[in-house]
Amino acid sequence: MNMKQWMGLAATALAIQPAMADTPSTSPSRLPLLIIGASYAEGKTPFNNGVAPLGGISVGLGSYLSVGQALTRNPLLPGYVINEGQAGATTFGRSNCAPGASTCGPATWDGYAVQLQKALARVAVPPNFTTYNAKYVLIMPPNDCLHADAFGVPQATTQPCSAAQINQVADRLIAVGNQAHAAGLTPIYGAMPTYKQLDLPLFRNLYGLAWVIGEADYGAMRAITSARIRSEVPGAIVLDIWKDFAHIGDGIHPTPETARRAAHIIAQSLLMMDRVR
């Protein structure tokens, strides 16, 4: 596209903004919903120049419904979803480490800050690109501290997270929420499922992981991240979206019905927020 064509498109986009402002379609829930996160947000691993972590595989070999996908189909919402989530992601960018390898890379995952930057770019309004055609960003749980392959270094060199490292996970989740708030968006966090809703030992065995997080540390991370987000991110909302969680047989990923229920809880919350504006 040449510059003349691009300017024409930008002018058209600007011209329709006043008309859009006067219609019910610009209620926040009717605007595009931004999504960032890991496999609960998006089932595919990311490709970059033909290289992808885990060989580019997707959860369930594609037979998987993420919450991000379920939100495009929920009848309460228009289906406008900008999903920059990446299966396997952590809050920080990291390299892929093949099982048993002594080195990692070249494939990588984006961290949450980069995912959010990409999502914002999709809805940035010309000509200044400093306002956005979105009011909400959904931030789904990361892989941080869950297992030995969540550090960007060979599994043999890792160990379960300390209390300080768990708080660093909260720090990064808070930072991306504040990044969203500074851009004029309300961050909505999907809480982690409870430990007993998952079967992490099964997950470890199926995926060949050196270790997975224990129940006490998992409970601490779930409680600390939720409490600190509520306290330290202005206007943030933390939703318990995992009612009657059931997994697809791998110990961690939700069934289609579980994902649809989670999406419906999110959709209902967005509509409620419309009414209290």
URLINFEN-V821304 format. One record per helix or strand of 2 or more residues. SS is the DSSP state (H for helix, E for strand). FROM is the first residue (numbers start at 1). TO is the last residue. Records with the same first field share a line. If there is no record, write none. Layout:
BEGIN
SS=FROM-TO ; FROM-TO
END
This chain:
BEGIN
H=3-21 ; 24-26 ; 28-30 ; 53-56 ; 59-62 ; 67-73 ; 112-122 ; 155-157 ; 163-182 ; 195-197 ; 200-207 ; 215-232 ; 256-275
E=33-36 ; 47-48 ; 51-52 ; 81-83 ; 94-95 ; 108-109 ; 136-139 ; 186-190 ; 237-239
END
